[in-house]
Amino acid sequence: MGEIMKFVYVMIIYLFMFNVATGSEFIFTKKLTSCDSSKDCRSFLCYSPKFPVCKRGICECI
């Protein structure tokens, strides 16, 4: 049982470090916002090199 818990703990740490190292947005913080044009998308939805754009009615970071 202890080995399984240790494995799960290490996998959580590894996935978090992978997300930080690749610069990708964290899995659980992805925000879906509906939009009609790119002006409807808020700038705080994306991290610095990316900017929000309206695609298919949803704001996406590009």
N, C-alpha and C positions, 0 to 999 in steps of 0.2 A: 504494500500500500504506500509506503514511504517513497519507493522508487517511482511510482506513478505520479505522485504529487510533485516530486522533484522534477520529473520530465515535463509536466504541465507548466510548472513555474519557469523553467528554462525556455520553453517554447514561447511563452508570453513575453519574456524579456527579449528573446531573439526577434520576434515579430515587431516589437516596438522599436528596437534598434534598427531594424531593416527599414521601417517607415521613415525614421529620422534620417538615416544615411542617404536614402534615395531622394529625399526632399518631397516625397509624396504626401498628400493630405492624409490625415489619420482616418482610419476606416470608419469610426463611429461618429466623426464630426462632419460628415458630408451633408451639406444643406441643400435641399431641393426647393427652389423658389420659382414660381410660375412668372412668366413675363410675356409682354407683347413686342417689346423692342429691347435693344441693349441698354437703353437709358433706364429701364426698370430694374436692372441688376445692380445690387449694392456692391461697392468696392471692397467691403470687409469680408466678403464671401471667399476671397482668394488670397493666397500668400503672395509676397512681393513680386516675383518675376512674372506671375500670371495675372490676367485680368478677366473679369466676368463678361461673357457674351451670351446673348439670347439665341439658343438653338432649339428648334422644335418645341417652343413654348416653355423651356426650362433654362435657367441660368447655369452656364457651365464655365469652368475656369480653363482658359487657354493660355 
